[in-house]
Amino acid sequence: MHITYRSRQFLRALFFSGICVAASFLIGIQSAGEVQPIALIEAGSVSQSGDLTGDGGVDVQDVIQILEVVQGYAQATPDQLKADPNGDGSFTIDDALRILRTLP
């Protein structure tokens, strides 16, 4: 079997892209375990549990807000913390999943 130069380049690129995908996956798994929940700063009653955006409804935008806080891209405001979906006083991936399960 004769492998041409172009075939070798393709196989090399395929091999290295596979390594990159596997490494990204492993790094993602490691960082997912290091996520710490955000503690509740101020608690109070809210009109709707899970409404982090304050628009009066619970939707995908609220899930995005929770994930941004969990990953450390944003800080939760006291009003957002009042809308903790499961009322345990912290934002976690479980809060985002709880909202996603209720969406139509």
Short mmCIF file of the C-alpha atoms (twelve columns), coordinates in Angstrom:
data_MODEL
# 
_entry.id   MODEL 
# 
loop_
_atom_site.group_PDB 
_atom_site.id 
_atom_site.type_symbol 
_atom_site.label_atom_id 
_atom_site.label_alt_id 
_atom_site.label_comp_id 
_atom_site.label_asym_id 
_atom_site.label_seq_id 
_atom_site.Cartn_x 
_atom_site.Cartn_y 
_atom_site.Cartn_z 
_atom_site.pdbx_PDB_model_num 
ATOM 1   C CA . MET A 1   0.000   0.000  0.000  1 
ATOM 2   C CA . HIS A 2   1.451   3.322  -1.083 1 
ATOM 3   C CA . ILE A 3   0.643   6.361  1.062  1 
ATOM 4   C CA . THR A 4   1.012   9.671  -0.712 1 
ATOM 5   C CA . TYR A 5   2.343   12.831 0.861  1 
ATOM 6   C CA . ARG A 6   -1.173  14.307 0.962  1 
ATOM 7   C CA . SER A 7   -2.522  11.200 2.681  1 
ATOM 8   C CA . ARG A 8   0.197   11.434 5.322  1 
ATOM 9   C CA . GLN A 9   -0.635  15.081 5.922  1 
ATOM 10  C CA . PHE A 10  -4.313  14.210 6.297  1 
ATOM 11  C CA . LEU A 11  -3.583  11.355 8.703  1 
ATOM 12  C CA . ARG A 12  -1.245  13.558 10.749 1 
ATOM 13  C CA . ALA A 13  -3.863  16.330 10.952 1 
ATOM 14  C CA . LEU A 14  -6.537  13.797 11.903 1 
ATOM 15  C CA . PHE A 15  -4.305  12.344 14.626 1 
ATOM 16  C CA . PHE A 16  -3.467  15.728 16.155 1 
ATOM 17  C CA . SER A 17  -7.056  16.937 15.991 1 
ATOM 18  C CA . GLY A 18  -8.112  13.772 17.847 1 
ATOM 19  C CA . ILE A 19  -5.534  14.494 20.537 1 
ATOM 20  C CA . CYS A 20  -6.806  18.082 20.838 1 
ATOM 21  C CA . VAL A 21  -10.407 16.940 21.213 1 
ATOM 22  C CA . ALA A 22  -9.472  14.332 23.826 1 
ATOM 23  C CA . ALA A 23  -7.349  16.843 25.784 1 
ATOM 24  C CA . SER A 24  -10.123 19.451 25.709 1 
ATOM 25  C CA . PHE A 25  -12.593 16.869 26.976 1 
ATOM 26  C CA . LEU A 26  -10.287 15.837 29.825 1 
ATOM 27  C CA . ILE A 27  -9.597  19.440 30.808 1 
ATOM 28  C CA . GLY A 28  -13.332 20.146 30.794 1 
ATOM 29  C CA . ILE A 29  -14.018 17.194 33.080 1 
ATOM 30  C CA . GLN A 30  -11.333 18.314 35.526 1 
ATOM 31  C CA . SER A 31  -12.568 21.896 35.684 1 
ATOM 32  C CA . ALA A 32  -16.202 20.801 36.059 1 
ATOM 33  C CA . GLY A 33  -15.292 19.084 39.322 1 
ATOM 34  C CA . GLU A 34  -13.622 22.222 40.642 1 
ATOM 35  C CA . VAL A 35  -16.727 24.417 40.402 1 
ATOM 36  C CA . GLN A 36  -17.725 25.791 43.783 1 
ATOM 37  C CA . PRO A 37  -21.304 26.851 44.586 1 
ATOM 38  C CA . ILE A 38  -21.992 30.506 45.263 1 
ATOM 39  C CA . ALA A 39  -23.140 31.143 48.815 1 
ATOM 40  C CA . LEU A 40  -26.372 32.999 49.444 1 
ATOM 41  C CA . ILE A 41  -25.648 36.612 50.414 1 
ATOM 42  C CA . GLU A 42  -29.137 37.862 51.139 1 
ATOM 43  C CA . ALA A 43  -32.270 35.773 51.181 1 
ATOM 44  C CA . GLY A 44  -35.786 36.909 50.720 1 
ATOM 45  C CA . SER A 45  -38.936 36.015 48.893 1 
ATOM 46  C CA . VAL A 46  -39.140 36.442 45.142 1 
ATOM 47  C CA . SER A 47  -42.108 36.549 42.843 1 
ATOM 48  C CA . GLN A 48  -40.859 33.565 40.810 1 
ATOM 49  C CA . SER A 49  -38.181 31.061 41.742 1 
ATOM 50  C CA . GLY A 50  -35.559 30.747 38.998 1 
ATOM 51  C CA . ASP A 51  -36.172 34.177 37.418 1 
ATOM 52  C CA . LEU A 52  -32.600 35.475 37.563 1 
ATOM 53  C CA . THR A 53  -33.068 37.972 34.735 1 
ATOM 54  C CA . GLY A 54  -36.009 39.627 36.480 1 
ATOM 55  C CA . ASP A 55  -38.183 39.630 33.363 1 
ATOM 56  C CA . GLY A 56  -41.105 37.941 35.102 1 
ATOM 57  C CA . GLY A 57  -40.635 34.509 33.557 1 
ATOM 58  C CA . VAL A 58  -38.288 31.554 33.731 1 
ATOM 59  C CA . ASP A 59  -36.557 30.681 30.463 1 
ATOM 60  C CA . VAL A 60  -33.235 29.674 28.895 1 
ATOM 61  C CA . GLN A 61  -31.755 33.106 29.660 1 
ATOM 62  C CA . ASP A 62  -32.081 32.322 33.372 1 
ATOM 63  C CA . VAL A 63  -30.237 29.040 32.839 1 
ATOM 64  C CA . ILE A 64  -27.458 30.898 31.031 1 
ATOM 65  C CA . GLN A 65  -27.194 33.344 33.953 1 
ATOM 66  C CA . ILE A 66  -26.838 30.458 36.425 1 
ATOM 67  C CA . LEU A 67  -24.159 28.762 34.316 1 
ATOM 68  C CA . GLU A 68  -22.209 32.019 33.976 1 
ATOM 69  C CA . VAL A 69  -22.214 32.425 37.758 1 
ATOM 70  C CA . VAL A 70  -21.292 28.782 38.377 1 
ATOM 71  C CA . GLN A 71  -18.358 28.982 35.945 1 
ATOM 72  C CA . GLY A 72  -17.144 32.265 37.441 1 
ATOM 73  C CA . TYR A 73  -17.819 34.434 34.381 1 
ATOM 74  C CA . ALA A 74  -20.234 36.614 36.363 1 
ATOM 75  C CA . GLN A 75  -21.073 37.365 39.973 1 
ATOM 76  C CA . ALA A 76  -24.554 36.847 41.292 1 
ATOM 77  C CA . THR A 77  -26.367 39.895 42.576 1 
ATOM 78  C CA . PRO A 78  -28.366 39.698 45.810 1 
ATOM 79  C CA . ASP A 79  -31.586 39.776 43.759 1 
ATOM 80  C CA . GLN A 80  -30.404 36.859 41.638 1 
ATOM 81  C CA . LEU A 81  -29.504 34.882 44.739 1 
ATOM 82  C CA . LYS A 82  -33.036 35.407 46.012 1 
ATOM 83  C CA . ALA A 83  -34.273 33.531 42.927 1 
ATOM 84  C CA . ASP A 84  -32.331 30.347 43.745 1 
ATOM 85  C CA . PRO A 85  -34.406 27.637 41.979 1 
ATOM 86  C CA . ASN A 86  -34.120 24.945 44.652 1 
ATOM 87  C CA . GLY A 87  -33.815 27.306 47.633 1 
ATOM 88  C CA . ASP A 88  -30.634 25.740 49.009 1 
ATOM 89  C CA . GLY A 89  -28.758 29.045 49.083 1 
ATOM 90  C CA . SER A 90  -26.283 28.393 46.268 1 
ATOM 91  C CA . PHE A 91  -26.122 28.209 42.483 1 
ATOM 92  C CA . THR A 92  -25.040 24.880 41.043 1 
ATOM 93  C CA . ILE A 93  -25.456 22.925 37.832 1 
ATOM 94  C CA . ASP A 94  -28.454 21.250 39.489 1 
ATOM 95  C CA . ASP A 95  -30.253 24.618 39.561 1 
ATOM 96  C CA . ALA A 96  -29.775 25.007 35.812 1 
ATOM 97  C CA . LEU A 97  -30.983 21.455 35.178 1 
ATOM 98  C CA . ARG A 98  -34.021 22.023 37.409 1 
ATOM 99  C CA . ILE A 99  -35.064 24.978 35.235 1 
ATOM 100 C CA . LEU A 100 -34.361 23.132 31.966 1 
ATOM 101 C CA . ARG A 101 -36.623 20.257 33.065 1 
ATOM 102 C CA . THR A 102 -39.538 22.662 33.553 1 
ATOM 103 C CA . LEU A 103 -39.227 24.440 30.199 1 
ATOM 104 C CA . PRO A 104 -41.654 23.465 27.427 1 
# 
